[in-house]
Amino acid sequence: MKTTPTAGPRRRRSIRTIGAVLLTALMLLLAACDTSPPTTESTITTGAPSTTTTEAASTPGLPGRPGGGDADENPPAFFDDRLIAADYWDEELRILSANMGFDGIIGWPDTEFETIRAGGGSFYAEGCAVDNPLVSGATATGVEALYRGVADDTPDYDDGLPIVFTWPILTSTINPEDFLFTLNTGEQVVPNSAGIMPNWELNERNVPVVFGDFGNRLDGPDAVYVEKLEIVDDGTPLMFLGPNGVQSGVGLTWEDGRSPYESGPVLVGAKLNHVGDRPAGEGGAPPLERVLLPNDEFALYGGGDFRLRLLTSGGYTPTGIDSLTPNAYENHFRIHAAAEDGSTVLLSEVGVDYEVAGGTLRVLGLADLGQAEDQGATYDLCYQEDADNYIDIILIGDEAAARSITHVEVPSEGEYLPLYNPGGPGPTPFPDVRYTAPSPPDLEPVLIALDDPMRVSTP
């Protein structure tokens, strides 16, 4: 539902969109493309130290330094197939989710107040954002530079859609033509553009994001949304790296569609690993690292014993335009663990030692968001985080106790606040706009990966 504004701010200000922190690094990023020559063979190693297989490289290397801002001609650094300690979430290659995230907020002609309101976005210009408003949308510039597109790929009020796979992708094989969507109307749609942002770090990369025309914000028989996804052979198949080596994704299907305006984002995975001596696989594009990193458990808490990584179906933001902060655990999450007598212990507070089967556990907070306060960040509505599909909960305690963890919960009701895809209402929503729905109550089983870390790496 789109309307014409009747009033609003007129003073020129610097606008911060949901992707602005990424676009801030854009010019530097375009100079950071891979410059190594193509390889013909690569050694693929899994998280288990004893497992190594050799596979022919699936794609040629990337071109050298770019001459412009078009990802088709000059791929950014993260289209390079590299993976370091990247999580895989199942022994089998599958699609976990492919629901539309939001409607019509990518490819605006500008981010002026009038455009934002008419385009069904949200706008916040109070407090920390009074001179640098938060906006739920983006112009086409960054999309064209960071995502590969079809022939006529200029974003024009496009929808956004993250696709969550169980295995990380060899990113040089990502193209819009890999993805064939069927809408609930029967129409088939190919995205206008596709890429790995914002899931660009070397230990991530299993969630590509596509933009195109996938649905609307309407109810009932007028609602349009994705009903099915097929991975098809476009001549350069979408390739993945898993526990047994490289595998094509061609032939994978998913059918579980719903509108993001009816139901919000959910957890689709949760995996517990040892923290180790240092963070592995952080970064992967130096210009973005300078803006967003370090955001790991060592930078935030000086380390930890265990990392509980959450994998989400869409963006996980407090209102749709602001950021999740490292100190927000108690607002949104709680961990379930088994007690010695078999009952459930809820780890609901940070800094508390909980007695569970096998010993004690303490939650330190969230990580893999943005930088720490002692690095100059402020944990407020204007906090800048990476806005990806991963959130880490960092814990300390006994290993036997960690093995008693069973689930992570996002209650989304009562004293717990819900979370939103980008395109949510923001702190000050327009009254005549329909925004993405809040997260439903959600309980996700935890995969204990303390013996086999379930990670893969390329050389």
Secondary structure, DSSP 8 states (H G I E B T S, - for coil): -----S----S----EETTHHHHHTHHHHTT----S---SEEEEEESSTT-EEEEE-SS----SS-SSS-TTTS--TTSS---SSEE---SS--EEE----EEEEEEES---HHHHHHTT--EE-SGGGSSS-EES-EEHHHHHHHSEE-TT---SSEEEEE-EESS-B-GGG--GGGEEEEETTS-EE--SEEE-TT--STT-----EEEE----S--GGG---EEEEEE---SS--EEEETTEEEE-TT-EE-----TTTS---EEEEEEEE--SS--S--SSHHHHHHH---SHHHHHS--SEEEEEEESS--BSSSSS---TT-HHHH-EEEEE-TTS-EEEE-SBT--EEETTEEEEEEEEESSB--GGGT---STT--B---SEEEEEEEE-HHHHTTEEEEEE--STTS---B-TT---SS--TT-----B---EEEE-EE-SSS--EEE--
